[in-house]
Amino acid sequence: MRVALLVDRAKTELLTAGGRLRDVSKSGLESLTAAEYRVATIAAYSEKSTKQIAEQLYVTRRTVEIHLANASRKLGVRDRRELRAALPRKAVPA
């Protein structure tokens, strides 16, 4: 019972501070944002470096790194080979 109160208070404090609750009902591919999916697909199915992907998408290298890290965490993969196996091959952005 005390744990439930603590959880409720933590949620309230997070929302008050402008944070967001993570939607835990989604998993796998459906948990990826559009940007994470786009970056992960390019990384998985091309030979492009992180820097080349950033240049292609007109974002910073750090942004690509963050999207890849988030996608990898959400999909439970450790490298681009595993990422390729986790993502369906659809139209890959050029």
KAQUI-V340815 format. One record per pair of residues at least 12 apart in sequence whose ideal C-beta (glycine too) atoms are under 10 Angstrom apart, sorted by sequence separation. I is the first residue (numbers start at 1). GAP is how many residues later the second one is. D is the distance in Angstrom with one decimal. If there is no record, write none. Layout:
i=I gap=GAP d=D
i=I gap=GAP d=D
This chain:
i=49 gap=12 d=9.0
i=50 gap=12 d=9.2
i=52 gap=12 d=9.3
i=53 gap=12 d=9.7
i=68 gap=12 d=8.5
i=71 gap=12 d=7.1
i=74 gap=12 d=9.6
i=75 gap=12 d=7.8
i=40 gap=13 d=9.9
i=50 gap=13 d=9.9
i=51 gap=13 d=8.1
i=39 gap=14 d=6.3
i=42 gap=14 d=7.1
i=50 gap=14 d=5.1
i=53 gap=14 d=9.1
i=72 gap=14 d=9.0
i=38 gap=15 d=9.4
i=39 gap=15 d=9.0
i=42 gap=15 d=7.8
i=49 gap=15 d=9.4
i=50 gap=15 d=6.1
i=53 gap=15 d=8.6
i=68 gap=15 d=7.9
i=71 gap=15 d=8.7
i=48 gap=16 d=9.7
i=71 gap=16 d=8.6
i=39 gap=17 d=9.8
i=39 gap=18 d=7.1
i=50 gap=18 d=7.4
i=38 gap=19 d=7.3
i=39 gap=20 d=8.4
i=43 gap=21 d=7.8
i=35 gap=22 d=8.5
i=42 gap=22 d=8.8
i=35 gap=24 d=8.4
i=39 gap=24 d=8.2
i=40 gap=24 d=9.9
i=43 gap=24 d=8.8
i=44 gap=24 d=9.6
i=39 gap=25 d=5.5
i=42 gap=25 d=9.9
i=43 gap=25 d=5.8
i=39 gap=26 d=9.2
i=42 gap=26 d=9.7
i=39 gap=27 d=9.0
i=40 gap=27 d=7.0
i=44 gap=27 d=9.2
i=35 gap=28 d=8.2
i=39 gap=28 d=4.0
i=40 gap=28 d=6.4
i=43 gap=28 d=8.3
i=35 gap=29 d=9.6
i=38 gap=29 d=8.0
i=39 gap=29 d=6.0
i=43 gap=29 d=9.5
i=36 gap=30 d=8.9
i=37 gap=30 d=8.8
i=40 gap=30 d=8.9
i=41 gap=30 d=9.2
i=35 gap=31 d=9.4
i=36 gap=31 d=4.7
i=39 gap=31 d=9.2
i=40 gap=31 d=4.0
i=35 gap=32 d=5.6
i=36 gap=32 d=8.0
i=39 gap=32 d=6.9
i=40 gap=32 d=7.8
i=36 gap=33 d=9.4
i=38 gap=33 d=9.7
i=44 gap=33 d=9.3
i=47 gap=33 d=9.7
i=33 gap=34 d=7.9
i=36 gap=34 d=5.3
i=37 gap=34 d=7.2
i=40 gap=34 d=9.3
i=46 gap=34 d=9.6
i=32 gap=35 d=8.9
i=35 gap=35 d=9.1
i=36 gap=35 d=4.4
i=40 gap=35 d=7.8
i=44 gap=35 d=10.0
i=45 gap=35 d=9.2
i=35 gap=36 d=9.4
i=36 gap=36 d=9.5
i=44 gap=36 d=5.8
i=57 gap=36 d=8.1
i=33 gap=37 d=7.8
i=36 gap=37 d=9.9
i=40 gap=37 d=9.1
i=43 gap=37 d=5.6
i=44 gap=37 d=8.4
i=56 gap=37 d=7.6
i=32 gap=38 d=7.8
i=33 gap=38 d=8.7
i=36 gap=38 d=7.4
i=44 gap=38 d=9.0
i=45 gap=38 d=9.2
i=56 gap=38 d=7.8
i=31 gap=39 d=9.3
i=32 gap=39 d=5.6
i=36 gap=39 d=9.4
i=44 gap=39 d=4.4
i=45 gap=39 d=6.5
i=31 gap=40 d=9.1
i=40 gap=40 d=9.0
i=43 gap=40 d=6.4
i=44 gap=40 d=4.1
i=53 gap=40 d=9.5
i=33 gap=41 d=9.4
i=43 gap=41 d=8.7
i=44 gap=41 d=8.5
i=29 gap=42 d=9.5
i=31 gap=42 d=9.7
i=32 gap=42 d=6.0
i=41 gap=42 d=8.8
i=44 gap=42 d=8.0
i=45 gap=42 d=7.7
i=31 gap=43 d=4.7
i=32 gap=43 d=7.6
i=40 gap=43 d=5.8
i=41 gap=43 d=9.3
i=44 gap=43 d=5.2
i=30 gap=44 d=9.6
i=31 gap=44 d=8.2
i=40 gap=44 d=9.4
i=43 gap=44 d=9.3
i=45 gap=44 d=6.5
i=29 gap=45 d=8.6
i=44 gap=45 d=8.6
i=45 gap=45 d=9.3
i=28 gap=46 d=7.5
i=29 gap=46 d=7.5
i=40 gap=46 d=8.4
i=41 gap=46 d=5.8
i=46 gap=46 d=6.7
i=27 gap=47 d=7.8
i=28 gap=47 d=6.6
i=40 gap=47 d=6.1
i=41 gap=47 d=9.0
i=45 gap=47 d=4.6
i=46 gap=47 d=8.9
i=26 gap=48 d=8.8
i=27 gap=48 d=9.3
i=28 gap=48 d=8.7
i=41 gap=48 d=8.5
i=44 gap=48 d=8.3
i=45 gap=48 d=9.4
i=46 gap=48 d=8.9
i=27 gap=49 d=9.5
i=41 gap=49 d=7.3
i=37 gap=50 d=7.9
i=41 gap=50 d=8.8
i=42 gap=50 d=6.4
i=41 gap=51 d=5.5
i=42 gap=51 d=5.7
i=41 gap=52 d=6.9
i=42 gap=52 d=8.8
i=37 gap=53 d=9.6
i=38 gap=54 d=9.4
i=39 gap=54 d=9.3
i=32 gap=55 d=9.1
i=38 gap=55 d=6.1
i=29 gap=57 d=7.8
i=28 gap=58 d=8.0
i=29 gap=58 d=7.3
i=29 gap=59 d=7.7
